[in-house]
Amino acid sequence: MSKLKAQGKILEAIVAITFLILALITIRSVSSGCTILTTSKGTLRDAVNKVMFLLDTYGHIDEYLRTRDPINLELALSKLLPNIHYKLTIVDLNTSQLILELGSPIKTPFLEDYYIKPRSAFYNNPILVKIIISKEGYMQ
Amino acid sequence: MKFKGQILIILALFILIFTFTIIPLVSNNLMAIDDTNINTTLEYKVASILLDYLAYTTDAYRNYNESVLNNVIATLLDSDSNLFYRYYRVTLSSSNILITTNIPNVVALYSSSSLYIKLSYSDNKIPINIYMLINSSVTPSIISQVYTILLVNVTYVYVVNSLRLLVPLTKAYIDVNGTIVYGYIERNDDSSYTIYFPLPIPLNQLSEVTLYMGDKRGVFLWCVISLV
């Protein structure tokens, strides 16, 4: 009986140590994965921010607000974000009305960025321009 | 001794649960903190706002000067400060804006002159340092064919924080004694244009015309062309 008890304790100890090792391995992999993700995200966010700035400075957002024709905006986005899935939305901040929605729904992982245009020469209310881009292909 | 193994199992299970629930939660929050790291991204966002204000002001005040640009843009920045705080969590100080320009600038026929608006924003409290220059070189000349045509060669570029941007000119017109004459813009290359204006009255009856150039972003530059 005591022999069986001893074997049970040994078994319990083996199981516990196995769990501990597994847990430690998981912690390591999760934390190292997060480090890669954060670094990549910072660089990517910088790039997305610059893309949005270029899009705005070249006047594509203002042109859309003036003409309500998104064709040049779409062309510019396809040049600035080649082969990258995106979704661009423009929202009126006073009325919460959706002014424009371009692109397709994005699955995770994705990156989201936005900026505000408080006073455009072509639109009365402040607007929020938001872009969501797919992060597939940027994780490594 | 009897419960030692069981305690170890419970401890291991606790670590497993912690690993799969708490750590991803914490790391997500860390990424959220990374998202709000404004140091590198806010400069472009504020530059967009300042360009908006510049476009809004130069469009509303076509014959602006340095003082108008400084005052109106500072007022706009102050009036929208709640909006910036709500979205960017920063308070932009209007006293940190400095605009210099050489407009109004008289450009003589067959000579070249540079027009510019230089806008900078420097904030010591938050890490923003924006420098933007909208620069245009204007060379007017006259060609006389069937009609007398004022021909203006223009180069037009933006420089924002060492980023050179080629924002297209989309509109050009001259004010000839109160008559507005729109020009035909021909793009020669990325940054240079030739603009043709058919003059509505004989050249010898004109001493000067005011030239306005508007870009796709909505910013207007202006100058006086001396036809004497």
Chai-1 contact restraints between the chains, C-beta under 6 A:
chainA,res_idxA,chainB,res_idxB,connection_type,confidence,min_distance_angstrom,max_distance_angstrom,comment,restraint_id
A,K9,B,G5,contact,1.0,0.0,6.0,A-B,restraint_1
A,E12,B,G5,contact,1.0,0.0,6.0,A-B,restraint_2
A,A13,B,G5,contact,1.0,0.0,6.0,A-B,restraint_3
A,A16,B,G5,contact,1.0,0.0,6.0,A-B,restraint_4
A,A16,B,L8,contact,1.0,0.0,6.0,A-B,restraint_5
A,A16,B,I9,contact,1.0,0.0,6.0,A-B,restraint_6
A,A16,B,A12,contact,1.0,0.0,6.0,A-B,restraint_7
A,F19,B,A12,contact,1.0,0.0,6.0,A-B,restraint_8
A,L20,B,A12,contact,1.0,0.0,6.0,A-B,restraint_9
A,A23,B,I15,contact,1.0,0.0,6.0,A-B,restraint_10
A,A23,B,L16,contact,1.0,0.0,6.0,A-B,restraint_11
A,A23,B,T19,contact,1.0,0.0,6.0,A-B,restraint_12
A,T26,B,T19,contact,1.0,0.0,6.0,A-B,restraint_13
A,I27,B,T19,contact,1.0,0.0,6.0,A-B,restraint_14
A,V30,B,I23,contact,1.0,0.0,6.0,A-B,restraint_15
A,C34,B,S27,contact,1.0,0.0,6.0,A-B,restraint_16
A,T38,B,D34,contact,1.0,0.0,6.0,A-B,restraint_17
A,G42,B,D34,contact,1.0,0.0,6.0,A-B,restraint_18
A,D46,B,T40,contact,1.0,0.0,6.0,A-B,restraint_19
A,N49,B,T41,contact,1.0,0.0,6.0,A-B,restraint_20
A,N49,B,Y44,contact,1.0,0.0,6.0,A-B,restraint_21
A,F53,B,Y44,contact,1.0,0.0,6.0,A-B,restraint_22
A,F53,B,S48,contact,1.0,0.0,6.0,A-B,restraint_23
A,D56,B,S48,contact,1.0,0.0,6.0,A-B,restraint_24
A,T57,B,L165,contact,1.0,0.0,6.0,A-B,restraint_25
A,Y58,B,V167,contact,1.0,0.0,6.0,A-B,restraint_26
A,G59,B,K216,contact,1.0,0.0,6.0,A-B,restraint_27
A,G59,B,R217,contact,1.0,0.0,6.0,A-B,restraint_28
A,D62,B,G218,contact,1.0,0.0,6.0,A-B,restraint_29
A,Y115,B,K45,contact,1.0,0.0,6.0,A-B,restraint_30
A,Y115,B,S48,contact,1.0,0.0,6.0,A-B,restraint_31
A,I116,B,Y87,contact,1.0,0.0,6.0,A-B,restraint_32
A,K117,B,D52,contact,1.0,0.0,6.0,A-B,restraint_33
A,P118,B,D80,contact,1.0,0.0,6.0,A-B,restraint_34
A,P118,B,L83,contact,1.0,0.0,6.0,A-B,restraint_35
A,R119,B,D52,contact,1.0,0.0,6.0,A-B,restraint_36
A,R119,B,Y56,contact,1.0,0.0,6.0,A-B,restraint_37
A,S120,B,D52,contact,1.0,0.0,6.0,A-B,restraint_38
A,A121,B,A55,contact,1.0,0.0,6.0,A-B,restraint_39
A,A121,B,Y56,contact,1.0,0.0,6.0,A-B,restraint_40
A,A121,B,D59,contact,1.0,0.0,6.0,A-B,restraint_41
A,A121,B,G218,contact,1.0,0.0,6.0,A-B,restraint_42
